[in-house]
C-alpha cells in the first residue's frame, strides 16, 4: 500500500513539474494556463490531505502501541 502511495505522490510531482514547465514557456493558451494552474492547486491540496491522513494514522498507531 505504501509503495502505491509513494508512486502516486512522485507521479503527481512529476506531472506538476511538466505542466508548470509548459506554462512558464508560454506553450499553452490562456484557458489551458488557467486549467493547469487549477489542476496544480488541486493536486497540491490532495497531497497535503494525504500527508495529513498519513500523519493521523501514524499518530493513532503510536497511541495504540503505547
N, C-alpha and C positions, 0 to 999 in steps of 0.2 A: 504494500500500500504506500509506504513512504517513498519508494522508488518512483511510483506513478506521480505522486505529488511533486517531487523534485523535478521530474521530467516535464511536467506541466508548467512548473514555475520557470524553468530555464527556457522552455519553448515560448512562453509569454514574453519573457525578457528579450529573446532574440527577435520575435516578430515586432515587438515595440521598437527596438532599435532600427530595424529595417524600415518601418513606417516613418519613424522620425527622420531618418536619413533622406527618404524620398520627399518628405515635406520640406525639409530645410533646403534642399536643392531646387525647389520650385518645380518639381516634376508633376505635381498634382494640381487639379483645378481648385477653385475657391471652395466649392461644395465638398469635394473629396478631402480637402485640407481640414475643413470643419469636422467631417466624419472621422478622420484619422485622429484628430485631437480628442474627440468624444470617446472613441474606442480606447485610446491610450489611457484616458482618465478612468474609464470603466474597468479596464484591466488592472490598473493600479489599485483601485478600491477593492477589487476581488482579491488581489494578492495580500493586501493589508488585512482583509477579513479572514483569509486563510491563515495568515500568520497569527492573528488574534485567537482563532479557533484552536490552532496547534498549541499556543501558549496556555489556553484554558484547559485543554486536555492534559497537558503536562502537569499543570497545577493540581488538577483533580487526581491524577495518578500519584503525584508526590504526597498529596494529602491522605490518600487511601493507604499508601505504604507506610506512613509514619505512625 
